[in-house]
């Protein structure tokens, strides 16, 4: 089974941004690919609806959403 997931790198550890269907101790292969293009894509879509949207603020909000998702809130 192959699946693409997003992860966040914090303090030397890759943390999944969604639940994983893995058994304890199961090994998987990881391919590292920068996630910035996804954020850029969403920013471009958001700007169509809010032309004056500040990119820095947008990326900060996106990060807050991801942090909440990791903590399960």
VENHU-V242497 format. One record per pair of residues at least 24 apart in sequence whose C-alpha atoms are under 10 Angstrom apart, sorted by sequence separation. I is the first residue (numbers start at 0). J is the second residue. D is the distance in whole Angstrom. If there is no record, write none. Layout:
i=I j=J d=D
i=I j=J d=D
This chain:
i=38 j=62 d=10
i=6 j=31 d=10
i=1 j=27 d=10
i=3 j=29 d=10
i=1 j=28 d=10
i=3 j=30 d=9
i=5 j=32 d=10
i=7 j=34 d=9
i=5 j=33 d=10
i=6 j=34 d=9
i=5 j=34 d=8
i=17 j=65 d=10
i=16 j=65 d=7
i=16 j=66 d=8
i=16 j=67 d=9
i=17 j=68 d=8
i=18 j=69 d=9
i=16 j=68 d=7
i=17 j=69 d=7
i=15 j=68 d=10
i=16 j=69 d=5
i=15 j=69 d=7
i=16 j=70 d=9
i=17 j=71 d=9
i=7 j=62 d=10
i=14 j=69 d=8
i=16 j=71 d=10
i=7 j=65 d=9
i=6 j=65 d=9
i=7 j=66 d=9
i=5 j=65 d=10
i=7 j=69 d=9
i=6 j=69 d=9
